[in-house]
């Protein structure tokens, strides 16, 4: 499912007045998650999970072609931890 499919399904279930309104709703949802997590705040959605910002520390990796060591710097990443209900729904 891509963003257009998600917006269409969202519109059907939420009785959105138009496909454009459903698309704006999905885009607004994504912007809120992205913006909130970027500030360091976490988002907890009951039954779905937690979106949070975590720091992935730097490490030394190897170039698979040459075998040379490469220094990979640390960076901030977004992580999603699914709720138990979401895990159970996937594993049915």
Secondary structure, DSSP 8 states (H G I E B T S, - for coil): --HHHHHHHHHHHHT-SSHHHHHHHHHHHHHHHHHHHHTT--EEETTTEEEEEEEE--EEEE-TTT--EEEE--EEEEEEEE-HHHHHHHT-
